[in-house]
């Protein structure tokens, strides 16, 4: 069996493991080799697999495989250790391409329907962010690059008008996890010293009690 990349062969192994409700331990994880054994290897299950890069064919091949697992997971769980956010991101990529605003609860439902496991909200959220990055690129880089493109456009077309609209990070109707915008910290600048504090009320009170004897310099 041939695969186009190491990522694709690992994804296939993970998907098989998750669907069977078993697990494995990685013994070799190199740029040209992936070697794993069942967690119960030597104790009732002899499953193992080795995949290697074949340079002449420019592809990955399963070089060693000794059959199906003969074991099952010792405990029943709603989640699986190999069902990580990267695996989920690869699985939901087509959904994100069709609808970048897909809800996290829809991601959880998709995973449950495909793998029969219920992942946590945080894992589903992380998977969605990774899928968005793979499809559309990193949002931080895109956000930082946007002013450069807008400036170039206005220089090319001096009469053009650029209108920028923004949306709040937090909406009361939606749950937001992983992005914590708790508060802005107030900064008081003194020559050579930068003080960052969330106790701005106390600082303002101290300045007020000085009767104008001291105030922070203006930048």
N, C-alpha and C positions, 0 to 999 in steps of 0.2 A: 504494500500500500504506500502511495507516494503523497507527499504534502508540499505545498509551495513555500512554507516557512516554518521556523521553529515554533512560532506563536500558534500557527494553525494545528500542528501536531499535538501540542500541549493542550490546546482547547478541546481537541477530539478526545484525548485521554481523560481530561477532567469531566467532559460531558458523559462519557461512558461510565466513569466511576460514580458520578452523582446519580445517574439513572439506575445503577445497580445497587445503590445504597451501601457501597463499600468505600474503602479509603486506602491510600498508599503513602509510602515514604520515599522521598527522592534521595537517591544515593549518588547520583552524578548529574550535575547541571552545568554543562560547559557550552561554549558557543557552537560546538559541532556535535554534541552528544547529550541525550536525555535518557537517564536510566532510573527506573523506579521499581519498587517491590511492594506487594501487599503488606499492610500493617500487621497482618497475621501470618506473614511468611515464616515457614518453619514450624508453625503451630496449627497445622491443619489446612493451610492454603499456600500453594506454591506459585501464585500469580506473579509475574514480572514482565517488564517490557523495556526494550531498549530501542531508541530511535536515533539515527545518525544522519548527518549531512553528507550527501553524495555529490562531491564536487563536479564530477564528469556530467552528471545529469542536472546539476543545479537544483536539487530538490532534497527533501527529507524522506527517509524510508524507515519503516519498522524493520529492524534487523533481527530482533529476537522477541518472541512472544510465545508463551507456553500455555495458552488457553484461557478459558474463563475463570473468574473467581469461584472458589468452592466454599466461600465463607459469606457471612453477613455481618453488618455492624452490630456490635454488642449492645448498643443502646439505641432507642428510638428518639430522634430529635426532629424538631421543626426546621432545623437548619443543617447545613453541611459545611465542613471545613474547607472543602475545595470549591464551594460555591461563593467565591469572593467577588468583590466589586468589579474586577477586571473581566472575569468570565461573564458576569451579567451585562457589562457594558458592551461586550462583543455580541451578545445575544439580542440586546434591544436596539442595536444600532439602526436597523431598518425603521424601527418605530420612531426614533429620534429624527431620522432624516425626513420622515413624513410629517412629523409634528414635534418641533423642538420644545414646545411648551407642555409636553405630556406630563400628566400629574404623577407624583411619586407613588400614589396608591395604585395607579394603573401599571406602573413598573412592578410593584409587588404582586399584583394580580397576574401579570404576564409570567413572572418567574414561577408563581405557584402553579399555573396551568401547564407550564412547560416541564418543570423539574419536580413538581409535587413537593416543594419546600416553601415555607413562609419565612422570608428574610426580614430583617429588622428595617425600620424606616431609614435609619442612617445608612445602612449598606445600600439600599435601593437609591437613596439620594446621591451617594458617592458614585454609584454606577451610572446614573443619569448624567452627572457632571462629566465623567470620563468619556461617555459616549458623545456628548455635545462637543467636547474638545477634539475628539477624533474626527468628527464630521465637519465642524465649522472652525476648528482651531481654538487656541487658548484665548479666553475672553479678556484676560488682563492685557495680553499683547495687542489684541485687536483694539481695545479701548485706548491704549497708549498711542497706537498708530493712527487712530482716527483724526486727531487734530492736524497731524502732518499732511494727511490726504486732503483735508478741508482747506488747509493753507495753500497747498499746491493748486487746488482747484480755483480758489479765489485769485491767486496770482496769474493763473492762465486766463481766467475770465473775470477781469476786474469789476464788472458790473453785476456779477453773481451775488446772490444773497444766501447765506447759510443759516438755517434755523435748527437749533439743537433742542430736542426735548428729552427729558429724563423721567424716570419712574422711581418711586421709592423702593428701597431694598426690601422693606417689610410691608406686607399687606395684612390687615387684620383678618381677612377671610382665608388666608393661607398659612400653613405651618412652614416655618423656615428653620432648618437645622443645619449646623455646620457653618453658617455665616452668622457671626455674632457682632452686631453693631449695638453695643450697649449704651455708650455715650461718648461724646467728644470730650477729650481732656483739655483743660485750659492750660495755656502756656504763658508763664511770666518770664520775660527775658531781661537778664541783667548782664552787663558787659562781661563776656567770658564765661557766663554761667547760664545754663538752660534748666529751668525747673518745670517739670511736668507734674501736675497734681489734679486730682479729682475733688480736692477740698477747696474749690474756688470761692465758695461762700465765706469760709473762714479767712481767706486771704483778702477778700474785698473788705471784710469787717475790720481786719487789722489796718488796712490802708486808710479806712474811714476814721479810725481812732487816732491816726497820726496827725490829724488836723492839717493835712496838706504838707507835713514836714517831709514826707517821702512818697514818691509814686514811681511805678515802673517806667523806664524810658520808652519812648515811642520809637518804633523801628523806622 
